[in-house]
Amino acid sequence: MIQKLSVFCLYLILVFAVTGRVQGQPLPELTLDENKTTVSGLSSGAFMAVQVHVAFSGHILGAGVVAGGPYYCARGNLLNALNQCMQTSLGEPDEAALLAEAQTFAAQGKIDSLSGLGSDRVYLFSGTEDHTVTRPVMDAARDFYRAAGVMEADIQYRTDVPAGHAFLAEGAPNTCGVTAPDYINDCGVDQAGDILSWLYGDLAAPTEPDPQHLREFSQDAFLTNPESHGMDLRGFVYIPAACEAGQTCRLHISFHGCEQTADQINDLFARTAGYNRWAESNNIVVLYPQAQKIEPLANPKGCWDWWAYDDNAYFARNGRQMAAIAKMAAQLGAPISAEDQSGFCARHDAINWSHWMNGRAGFCGFTSVCAVGSGENLGPLFAATILFERPEGTFSTNSCE
């Protein structure tokens, strides 16, 4: 009896220790048009949006890039990131060399073929008062997309707004020209609307979003120990009523910038950037993944990994953060990864404690764990579950047969 009580007490201690930090529930499975997924981002989120767009180009329809740069700009080096992809003291980005690198990665199977970019649309923005990511870097992003096959008519590049380094939303607390937290500025520009309208074409007029439709979800269902790899335990997703009711919807993935993580500003970016009001009236699900600070040196500002602070494969489909985003999209119903692992399937027969200890599951409630990759709720820690791994790193109770 004493031994059983000791085990139970240990269980409760671990549950409180782990779940005390966990927010949100698993992502739902929705009905999404797999051919209508788009991405956008600010600053480090803009670099991440470009990475996702290029690496998964066979399944991404277009990208909105606000104060970012060309694909693989930093080439895995922080000094390049700071002095060639933001400022240009080491010279401006060489878009021809970066395109050659991307073509090599595609030939090696690390990213999709660049031919997938040919029919896409791209929105680019550089504020005239943005001295954080300078104009030549954004020019290089435009030139990279041109050289990669995006038609000139499918690129919208705005450089006429006296904006600081920020995302633009009407009614935002910051004035237009400043560069300061929380990096959401009022320039009289509805940037979320501009991005979505350019990427998707004509849209219905925006409507008032329902705050209840913005939800938290558990990101550790998609990446084991996410906080060690620059991602938060929680993310946000906006699901319009029609999408919740089963109608076919589209997916937009929005990446916040540095110093805009959930730990730093909670859900402010997800609530006020302006996407949700367009999403509600146009059946667009908006996924807001969340980065996380790694202090003191690796990632102190909560940026996305676009210079290899966590992972040397950060630019590729199998990069930790990239693969986690792809798993989130797949769980929602819009897979973006074309990697063929159909022959791989492994069976893991164990109690959920073992699944958690071995990175196959993460906490997603007070006493429940969820499968990594699928987000499927497996029940309490000491329940027994047979998990099947397919593709590699994605776990569910769906049999391999």
N, C-alpha and C positions, 0 to 999 in steps of 0.2 A: 504493500500500500504506500509506504513512504517513497519507494522508488518511483511509483506511478505519479505521485504528487509532485516529486522533484522534476520529472519530465514535463508535466503539465505546466508547472511554474516557469520552467525554462522556455517553454513554448510561448507563454504569455509575454514574457520579457522580450523575446525576439520579435513577436508580433508588434508590441508597442514600439520597440526600437526602430523597426523597419517601416511600419505603416504610418508612424507618426509624421513622416516626411512625404508620404505618397499622396498625390492629389489625382482626382479624376477616375474615370472608368474606361473600359476598353472602347476602342473605336467601333462604331456599328458597321455592318455591311449594308451598303446602299446599292441602288441601281444607277450606275453612272455610264455615260457614253465614253468608252475607252479612247476614242479618237479626238476628244475635246478637252484634254488636260493642258493647262497653261501654268506658268510660273512667273513670279516677280519678286523683287527685293530691293532693299535700300542698303547701300554701303557694303559691309561684309555679306549681307543678305543678297545684294545685287551680284556680287561675285559668285555666291552660292547658286543663285538662280541661273546664271550663265553656265556654271558647271553642270547643273542638273539638265539644263536645256541641251547642251552639247553631248553629254555622256549618254543621255536617254533620248536622243533626237528622233528616234524612230517612233516615239510615243508622245512627244511633247509638241503641242501645236504652235507655241510661241512664248516669248519672254518679255517682261517689263524690267528694265534695268535703270535704276535711279542711283546715280553716283557710284558706278561700278567700273569694271574694266573687262578686257578680253579674257577668254578662256586660258587657263594655265599661266596667267600673267606672272605670278610670283615664282613659278618654277621651283616650288618647294623650299623657298628661302625667305626668311623674314626681312632681311635687308632689301631684297628685291621688292617685297610687298610694300615696304615703307618708302623706298627711294626710286622706284620705277613704276609702281602701280597705284601710288597715291600722289606723292611728289615725284619729280622726275630728275633729281640730281644725278642719278646714274644713267640718265638718258630715257627717252620715251620708249614705251613698249614696242617691240618689233613684231607687228602683227603677222608678217610673212613667216618669221621663224616660229611663232606660236602656232600658226596654222599647220606648218610642217610637223610640229610635235603632235598636234591633234590627229593628223593623218596617220602618223606612226602608231599612236595609241589605238586608232580604229583598226589598222591592219593587224595589230597584235590582239585584237578582241577585247581590249580594256574598256572601250567606249563604243557606242553605235557608229555606224557609217555616217559620215558627214552629209551624205546625200539626203538624209532625213531632214536637213535644215532648209532644203531648196524651196519648199512651199510654205514655210513658216512666216509669221509676222513678228516684228521686234519693235518695241517702244524703248527709246533711249532718252535720258534726261540729265542735263548738267546745268546746275544753277550758276548764274554769273557771279554770285558771292560765295560759291563753294570753294574754299581754299584747302579742303581736306583731301578730296579726290579731285584732282585738277582736270581741266578741260582736255589736255592732250591724251589723258588716259581714256576718257570717254570717246574721244575721236578714234583711238585705237580699237575700242570695242566695236564701233561702227565699221571700221575698215576690216576687222576680223570677220564680222558677219558677212560683209560684202564678198570678201575673198572666199568664204566658205560656201557661197552659193545663194544667200538670201537676196532676193531681188530688191533693187533700189526703191521700187514703189511700195515694197512691203516693210520698209524701215521708216519709222517716224522718230525724228531726233529733235528735241526741243532744247534750245540754248538761249531762250529769250526772256527768262524769268529771273529777277534779281533775288534768287533764293540762296540761303546758306546750305550747309550740309544737313539735309533733312528730307523727310517725306512730306508731301504737301496735302493738307486737308482743310477744307473750309471750316472756320470756327476753332482751329487749333490754338493752343495757348501761346505759342511762340510767334513773334512777328516774322515777316518773310525773310529778312536778310541775315538773321542770327544763326549761329552754329552753337547750339547748347542743348543739354538734356531738356525734354525727352525726344528731341530731334523730330518733332512733328510741327510743321510751320503753316501758318495761314498766309498764303499768297493770293487768295482768291481763285485758287486752282483746285479742282476736284481730281486729284491725280489718280486715285483708284478708279474713278469713272473713266478717265482718259485711257488708262491702261487696258481695262476690260473692254471698252468700246473698240479700241484699236485691235486687240487680239481676237475678239469674237465677232466684230462687225456690229450692225445695228442691235441695240438692246432696248428693252422697255425702260421707261423712266424709273428711277430709284424710288423706293418706298421706305417707310420707317422700319428699321429692323426690330425684331423681337429679342430683348436681352436674354430670354430663356433659351433661345436657339444657339447661343454661344456657350459651348460646353468645354470642360476640361477633360482630358484623357491621359492615360498613363503611357509615357514614352518608353518605359523600360520593358514594355511588351515587344519592342522593336529593336532594342539594343541593350545587351546585358551591361549593367552598371553604367548607365549613360553619363552620370556626373563625372566619371573618370575620363570621359571622351568628349567633353565639351557640349553635352546635351543635358537638358533638365529632365527631372522625373516626370514632369507634366508638360502637355502641349494644349493647344486650343483648336477647336473646330467649330465653324458656323454651319448649321444645317437648316436650310429653309423648310418651312412647313410642307411644301409640296414634295420635297426630296424625302423627308421623313415618312410621308404617306405612300411612298413607293414609286413616284414618277421618275422618269429618266432625267438625270441632271448632269451637269458638267462639273469638273473639279478644277479649282485654281489653288495653287500652293503659294503662299505669301511668306517670305523670309524677312524677319525683322533685321535691323542693323545692330551694331555694337551698342552696348549700354541700353538695350531695349528688351532684355530678357524678362521672363516672368518674375524672377527674383528681384530684378531692379525696378520694373515699372508695373508689375502684375500683368493684367490683361489690357493695359491702356492702348497698346498698338492694335491689338485685335479688335478692340471696341471702337476706336476713334479714327483709324486710318481711312475709313470710308468704304471699304469693300462690302461690308455686310448689307448695306441698304441696296446696293446693286445686286447682290447675291439673292436677296429675298424675292425680288421682283423678276429675276431672270433664271431661277432654278440653278444656281451655282453654289456648290459646296465649297467653302473656303477653309483650307487647312493651314493652321498657323503653327508649324513646328517651333520648338524653343531651344535655343542654345543655352549654355551655362558657363559661368566663369570657372577657370582653373587658375588658382592663385598659387604662388605670387607672380610667376613669370610666364607660364605657357599661354594663358588666355585670360588676362585679368579684367578685360572689358566685356567678356561674354560675346565674342564674335563667332561667326561660323568659320569652319576650317577651310581656308583657301590658300594657306601657305605651309601646310604640313605641321601645324603645332601638335597634332595628335597622331597623324596617320600619313605615312609616305604615299599611300594610294588614295589620298583625299580627292583627287581629280577624277577617279575612275568609278565605274559602276559598283565595284566591290569595296570602295572606301567605306569606312565605318558609318559616317554620317550620311553619305549618299545611299548606301544600302538600307539604312534605317528609314530614310524618306521614301524610298521605293516600296518598302514593306508597308508603310502607312498608307500609301496610295493604293496598293493592292488590297489591303484590308477594307478600305472604303469602297472598292469596286472598280478601280481604274488602274490596273497594273501598268507600270512603265518600263519594267525590265524585261528584255527579250533574251536574257541568258538561258540557254538550254541545259537544264539539269534534270531532264525528264527521267534519265536512267538512275538517278540517285534517290534512294529512300532508306532511312535507317529507323529502326524501332528502338524505343527507350521505355522499358517497363520498370517503374519505380514509384515510390511514394513522392508526393509533391515536394516534400522537404529536399529529396535528392535532386529533383528537377531544378529546384531553386538554387541549391548549392552548386550545380553544374552549369548554370547559365541557361537552362532550357525554359525557365519560368521566372516571373517577377511578381512582386506584390501589387495587387490592383484593388484592394479593399481592406477592411479591418482584419479579416481572417482569411481572405482568399488570395490565391495566386492565379496568374494568367500566363498562357503560353507565349513565349517570345516569338514574334513574327506574325502570328495570327491574332493575338490578343484574346484567345478563347479562355473563358473562365473555367478553371480546373477544380475549384472548390477549396476546402481548407488544406492546411499545410501537411497534415498527416493522412490525407486520403491517397489512395493508390490510383495512378492514372497511366495508361499506355499512350505514349506520345510517338508520333511519326514525324520524322524530319525530312521535309521535301518542299522546296530545294534546301540546300545546305544552309543551316542557320535559321530556318523557319519551322516552327513546331505546331502541331495540331493533333486532334484525335482522329482525323480522317485517315483511314487505312491506306496503305500503299497499293492495295489490290484494286 
